[in-house]
Amino acid sequence: MSRTGTIFRLSWPLVLVFLCQNAMIVATLAMAGRLGDAVLAGVGIGNALFAVFMALLFGLDTGVQAIAARRGGAGDMAGARAALADGLTLAAAAGLLLGAATWFVAPVALAHAVGDPAVITAGTQYAKAAAPALLFLGINFAFSAYWNGTARPKFSFLAILVQLPVNILTSYLLIFGALGLPRLEATGAGLGMTLGAAAATLTHVFVSQRQPGDRHVFSAPPSWPGMAATLRIGSPVSAQQALLYVGTLIFLAIVALLGTREVASANVVGALILFSILPATGVGIAAATLVGAALGGGRADDAARWGWEAGAAGALLVAPVSLAFLIAPETVLRFFVESEATVAVAADPLRLVAASMCIDAFGRVLGFGLRGAGATRVATLVPFGFQWGLSLPLAWFVGIACGQGLAGIFMVRLVLTALETAVICVVWRRGRWSGVRVGGGERQQAARKV
């Protein structure tokens, strides 16, 4: 099999999972767009706030998978199941607390983020209705991490396949009041999120009870040391991801200074960006595996080659989407919004995003390659620095202070995407990451600090 074939063979299941997750977001925004700009903007910014709290659960996935994989690889399946029990306990506690926090914080946070009362109302309704989903999502993350860590990712995919139609169908019924149900609009979109997540949880539970070794996972008592280990591994990931989504919320607050139509447009364009980001993420995870395996075998030159070729494969994968958005942005946007004025506002930003998609995919895949090499510090600090040090300040300066509007803000994004990818390419070309190991001794400590 060719090297490109190997990359796609490893990445396609992950790409499908990510695309299914994005389909739920896109479908919800498409339905909200039929209710006008205010509801579309409100659902989008309410989802951005919800994502901040959800990101705090991402560390569970990292912690449980790392421990379960290590113990399962050593033949200690009881220990792997103990990691799941610890993760489920943490997920239940964190999900309840974060759900309550979302419920109470949403009205205040959104009132500070946007000025349009109709957008605040819709966003608050969505966030409150989606808040209970955090309990189910935390449990789903723990289960998925366990399935992936024990080499059974098909069960994670099965749960997503159940969640997707439940989310879309219940959202449609409750948003529009079909089949005699009440018309709940933004609240219905949030409830669709909650019901879809609950359906995935039931799927995970059902599957676990069908596996002989996993039937008693709920009766296994959690351990304080195990939960502490999970938190120690996962907390940095939770913090980093939460800050990333806080940045997204601040970005939308900056756009809100332009008006409700611009917020609605930015939300749609943001959802469409994921059609390149998520496939690139799937290829990137495969790249991390291939780079790490090559370095583990002492083949630094081979690892470097995997990075370049995986980056090219990621860019190639998203090229058709980029081309479609470049050629017919208005046609794509009309799936989400009915107002021709909103389509006109969003068209140029979407073209700019489309022009950056292949560049972003290349750099994003190389960034995952750095993670696979153990160079997690530079792989994290570069995008964090660009977002907080350049992207947000320049979005305000160019779009608001200089009066260039939404198109100016996305032009900033295009330029910074190219610069960020260039920086990652320079780091990769220099090859210092190839000396970072995750073995033992002094170099292992260095890898933790990179």
C-alpha positions in Angstrom: 0.0 0.0 0.0 1.3 3.5 -0.8 2.1 5.9 2.0 -0.8 8.1 1.1 -3.1 5.1 1.1 -1.8 4.2 4.6 -2.6 7.7 5.8 -6.2 7.6 4.5 -6.7 4.0 5.8 -5.8 5.2 9.3 -7.8 8.4 9.1 -11.0 7.7 7.4 -12.9 6.3 10.4 -12.0 9.4 12.4 -13.0 11.6 9.6 -16.4 10.0 9.4 -16.9 10.4 13.2 -15.9 14.1 13.1 -18.1 14.7 10.0 -21.1 13.1 11.8 -20.5 15.4 14.8 -20.3 18.4 12.5 -23.5 17.3 10.7 -25.4 17.8 13.9 -24.2 21.4 14.2 -24.8 22.2 10.6 -28.3 20.8 10.6 -29.2 22.7 13.7 -28.0 26.0 12.2 -29.8 25.3 8.9 -33.0 24.8 10.8 -32.4 27.9 13.0 -31.7 29.9 9.9 -35.3 29.4 8.8 -36.4 31.4 11.8 -34.5 34.6 11.0 -31.2 36.2 11.8 -31.8 36.7 15.5 -32.6 33.1 16.2 -29.7 31.9 14.0 -27.3 34.3 15.8 -28.7 33.3 19.2 -28.3 29.6 18.6 -24.8 30.1 17.3 -23.6 32.2 20.2 -25.5 30.1 22.7 -23.7 27.0 21.3 -20.3 28.9 21.6 -21.0 29.4 25.3 -22.1 25.8 25.7 -18.9 24.7 24.0 -16.8 26.5 26.6 -18.3 24.3 29.3 -18.2 21.2 27.2 -14.5 21.7 26.5 -13.9 21.3 30.2 -15.0 17.7 29.8 -12.5 17.0 27.0 -9.8 16.1 29.5 -11.8 13.1 30.6 -11.4 11.6 27.1 -7.7 12.1 27.2 -7.2 10.8 30.7 -9.4 7.7 30.4 -8.0 6.8 27.0 -4.4 7.1 28.1 -4.9 5.0 31.2 -7.1 2.4 29.6 -4.7 2.0 26.6 -1.7 1.6 28.9 -3.4 -1.0 31.1 -5.1 -2.8 28.2 -1.9 -2.9 26.4 -0.3 -4.6 29.4 -3.1 -7.2 29.4 -4.8 -5.7 32.5 -8.3 -5.3 31.3 -9.6 -5.1 34.8 -7.4 -2.0 35.2 -8.7 -0.6 32.0 -12.3 -1.0 33.2 -11.3 0.6 36.5 -10.2 3.6 34.4 -13.7 3.8 32.9 -15.3 3.5 36.3 -13.2 6.4 37.5 -14.0 8.4 34.3 -17.8 7.8 34.6 -17.8 9.0 38.2 -15.9 12.2 37.3 -18.2 12.7 34.2 -21.3 12.4 36.3 -20.1 14.9 38.9 -18.6 17.4 36.4 -21.5 17.1 34.0 -24.0 18.0 36.7 -21.9 20.9 37.9 -21.2 22.3 34.5 -24.8 21.9 33.4 -25.9 24.0 36.4 -23.2 26.5 35.7 -24.4 26.8 32.0 -28.0 27.3 33.2 -27.1 30.2 35.5 -24.2 31.8 33.5 -25.9 31.9 30.1 -28.2 34.9 30.6 -25.4 37.1 32.1 -22.6 36.0 29.7 -24.7 36.5 26.6 -26.0 39.9 27.8 -22.3 41.0 27.9 -21.5 39.4 24.5 -24.3 40.8 22.4 -26.6 43.8 22.5 -29.6 42.6 20.6 -32.3 41.4 23.1 -33.7 39.0 20.6 -30.3 37.3 20.2 -29.8 37.2 23.9 -33.2 35.5 24.4 -32.6 32.9 21.7 -29.1 32.2 22.9 -30.2 31.8 26.5 -33.0 29.5 25.6 -30.7 27.3 23.6 -28.0 27.2 26.2 -30.4 26.4 29.0 -32.1 23.6 27.1 -28.7 22.1 26.1 -27.3 22.3 29.6 -28.4 18.8 30.7 -26.6 17.4 27.7 -23.3 18.0 29.5 -24.1 15.2 31.9 -24.6 12.8 29.0 -21.7 14.1 26.9 -19.3 13.6 29.8 -20.4 10.0 30.1 -20.1 9.6 26.3 -16.6 11.0 26.3 -15.6 8.5 29.0 -17.1 5.5 27.2 -15.6 6.6 23.9 -12.2 7.0 25.4 -12.5 3.5 26.9 -13.6 1.9 23.6 -10.8 3.7 21.7 -8.2 2.9 24.3 -9.1 -0.8 24.2 -9.0 -0.9 20.4 -12.8 -1.0 19.9 -13.5 2.3 18.2 -16.5 0.8 16.3 -18.6 1.1 19.5 -17.8 4.9 19.6 -18.8 5.2 16.0 -22.1 3.2 16.7 -23.0 5.7 19.4 -22.4 8.6 17.0 -24.6 6.9 14.4 -27.4 6.7 16.9 -26.9 10.3 18.2 -26.9 11.9 14.8 -30.5 11.1 13.6 -32.0 11.5 17.1 -30.4 14.9 17.4 -31.5 16.1 13.9 -35.0 14.6 14.1 -35.9 15.8 17.6 -34.5 19.2 16.8 -36.7 19.5 13.7 -39.8 18.4 15.5 -39.3 20.7 18.5 -37.9 23.7 16.6 -40.9 23.9 14.2 -43.6 22.2 16.3 -44.1 19.3 13.8 -46.5 16.4 14.5 -48.5 18.4 17.0 -45.6 19.1 19.3 -45.1 22.6 20.7 -43.1 25.0 18.5 -40.1 25.8 20.8 -37.6 27.3 18.3 -34.2 27.9 20.0 -35.3 25.9 23.0 -36.1 23.0 20.7 -32.6 23.2 19.2 -31.1 22.8 22.7 -33.4 20.0 23.6 -32.5 18.2 20.4 -28.8 18.4 21.5 -29.8 17.0 24.9 -31.9 14.1 23.6 -29.3 13.2 21.0 -26.6 13.0 23.7 -28.9 10.9 25.9 -29.5 8.5 23.1 -25.8 8.1 22.7 -25.4 7.4 26.4 -28.1 4.7 26.3 -26.2 3.2 23.3 -22.9 3.1 25.2 -24.7 1.5 28.2 -26.4 -1.1 26.0 -23.2 -2.0 24.3 -21.3 -2.3 27.5 -23.9 -4.7 28.9 -23.5 -6.9 25.8 -19.7 -7.3 26.4 -19.0 -10.1 28.9 -16.0 -8.3 30.4 -17.7 -4.9 30.7 -21.1 -5.9 32.2 -20.1 -5.0 35.8 -18.4 -1.7 35.0 -21.1 0.3 36.9 -20.7 -1.8 40.0 -17.0 -1.3 40.1 -16.1 1.3 42.8 -14.1 4.3 41.7 -10.8 5.0 43.4 -9.5 8.3 44.5 -6.0 7.6 43.1 -7.5 6.6 39.8 -9.6 9.7 39.5 -6.7 11.9 40.5 -4.6 10.3 37.8 -7.3 10.9 35.2 -7.5 14.6 36.2 -3.8 15.0 36.2 -3.5 13.7 32.7 -6.6 15.4 31.3 -6.7 18.8 33.1 -4.2 20.6 30.8 -6.2 19.5 27.8 -9.5 20.7 29.4 -7.9 24.1 30.2 -6.4 24.5 26.7 -9.6 23.6 24.9 -11.8 25.8 27.2 -9.5 28.8 26.4 -9.8 28.0 22.7 -13.6 28.1 22.9 -13.5 31.2 25.1 -11.6 32.8 22.3 -14.4 31.8 19.9 -17.0 33.4 22.2 -14.9 36.6 22.3 -14.6 36.5 18.5 -18.4 36.4 18.2 -18.7 39.2 20.7 -16.4 41.3 18.5 -18.5 40.5 15.5 -21.7 41.4 17.4 -20.4 45.0 17.5 -21.2 45.0 13.7 -24.8 43.8 14.1 -27.1 40.8 14.4 -26.9 39.9 10.6 -23.1 39.7 10.9 -23.3 37.4 13.9 -25.7 35.1 12.0 -23.3 35.1 9.1 -20.2 34.4 11.2 -22.0 31.5 12.8 -22.8 29.9 9.5 -19.3 30.5 8.1 -17.9 29.1 11.3 -19.9 25.9 10.9 -18.7 25.6 7.3 -15.1 26.0 8.4 -15.5 22.7 10.2 -15.9 20.9 6.9 -12.1 21.4 6.5 -11.0 21.5 10.1 -12.5 18.1 11.1 -11.3 16.0 8.2 -7.8 17.6 8.7 -8.1 16.6 12.4 -8.8 13.0 11.4 -5.7 13.0 9.1 -3.7 14.7 11.8 -4.4 12.0 14.3 -3.3 9.4 11.8 -0.2 11.5 11.2 0.6 11.6 14.9 0.4 7.8 15.0 2.7 7.4 12.0 5.2 10.0 13.2 5.3 8.5 16.7 5.8 5.0 15.4 8.7 6.1 13.1 10.4 7.9 15.9 9.9 4.9 18.1 11.8 2.9 15.5 14.6 5.4 15.4 13.6 6.6 11.9 13.6 10.4 12.2 13.9 11.0 8.4 10.9 8.7 7.9 8.9 10.6 10.6 9.6 13.9 8.8 8.5 12.4 5.5 5.2 11.2 7.1 4.5 14.7 8.4 5.0 16.3 5.0 3.0 13.6 3.2 0.2 13.6 5.7 0.0 17.4 5.5 -0.4 17.2 1.7 -3.0 14.4 2.1 -5.0 16.6 4.5 -4.9 19.5 2.0 -5.9 17.2 -0.8 -8.8 15.9 1.2 -10.4 19.3 1.8 -9.6 20.7 -1.6 -13.0 19.7 -3.2 -14.9 21.5 -0.3 -12.7 24.5 -0.7 -13.3 24.7 -4.4 -17.1 24.3 -4.0 -17.2 27.2 -1.4 -15.1 29.3 -3.7 -17.2 28.8 -6.8 -20.7 29.0 -5.3 -20.7 30.5 -1.8 -24.2 32.0 -2.2 -25.6 28.6 -3.2 -24.1 27.0 -0.1 -25.3 29.8 2.2 -28.9 29.6 1.0 -29.1 26.2 2.7 -28.7 28.0 6.0 -30.3 31.4 5.7 -33.3 32.7 3.8 -32.5 36.4 3.9 -30.6 37.5 0.7 -29.1 40.4 2.7 -27.5 37.9 5.1 -26.3 35.8 2.2 -24.7 38.8 0.7 -22.9 39.7 4.0 -21.6 36.1 4.4 -20.5 35.4 0.8 -17.1 37.2 0.9 -16.2 35.8 4.3 -17.0 32.3 3.0 -14.8 32.9 0.0 -11.9 34.0 2.2 -12.4 30.9 4.4 -12.4 28.7 1.3 -9.2 30.2 0.1 -7.5 29.3 3.4 -8.9 25.8 3.8 -6.0 23.8 2.2 -3.4 26.0 3.9 -5.1 25.5 7.3 -5.4 21.7 6.7 -1.7 21.4 5.9 -0.6 23.2 9.0 -3.1 21.5 11.2 -1.9 18.1 10.2 1.7 19.0 10.8 0.7 20.3 14.2 -0.7 16.9 15.1 2.6 15.4 13.8 4.4 17.5 16.4 2.1 16.1 19.0 2.9 12.6 17.8 6.6 13.4 18.2 6.0 14.5 21.8 6.6 18.2 21.0 3.2 19.1 22.6 4.4 22.5 23.9 5.1 24.1 20.6 2.1 22.4 19.0 -0.1 24.0 21.6 1.6 27.4 22.0 1.7 28.4 18.4 -2.1 28.2 17.7 -2.8 29.7 21.2 -0.4 32.6 20.6 -1.9 33.3 17.2 -5.5 33.2 18.5 -5.0 35.4 21.6 -2.0 37.5 20.6 -2.9 38.3 17.0 -6.3 37.0 15.8 -8.6 38.5 18.4 -6.9 41.9 18.7 -6.6 42.3 14.9 -10.2 41.2 14.3 -11.3 44.1 16.5 -8.8 46.6 15.0 -9.4 45.8 11.4 -13.1 44.9 11.5 -14.3 47.5 14.1 -11.7 50.3 14.5 -10.8 50.4 10.8 -14.4 49.8 9.7 -13.6 46.9 7.4 -16.5 44.8 8.7 -16.9 41.1 8.6 -14.9 40.7 5.3 -12.0 42.5 7.0 -12.2 40.2 10.0 -12.0 37.1 7.8 -9.2 38.6 5.7 -7.3 38.8 9.0 -8.0 35.1 9.5 -6.8 34.2 6.0 -3.5 36.0 6.5 -2.9 34.6 10.0 -3.8 31.1 8.9 -1.0 31.4 6.2 1.4 32.8 8.8 0.6 30.1 11.4 1.1 27.3 8.8 4.4 28.9 7.8 5.6 28.9 11.4 4.6 25.2 11.8 6.4 24.3 8.6 9.6 26.1 9.7 9.4 24.2 13.0 8.9 20.9 11.3 11.7 21.6 8.7 14.2 22.4 11.5 13.6 18.9 12.9 14.3 19.7 16.5 11.1 17.8 17.4 12.8 14.5 16.2 15.0 14.6 19.3 12.1 14.7 21.7 11.3 11.3 23.1 8.7 9.9 25.4 10.9 7.2 26.8 12.5 7.8 30.1 14.9 9.9 32.0 15.8 13.5 31.3 14.5 13.5 27.8 11.1 12.3 28.9 10.9 15.3 31.2 11.9 17.5 28.3 9.1 16.1 26.2 6.6 17.0 28.9 7.8 20.6 28.8 7.9 21.0 25.1 
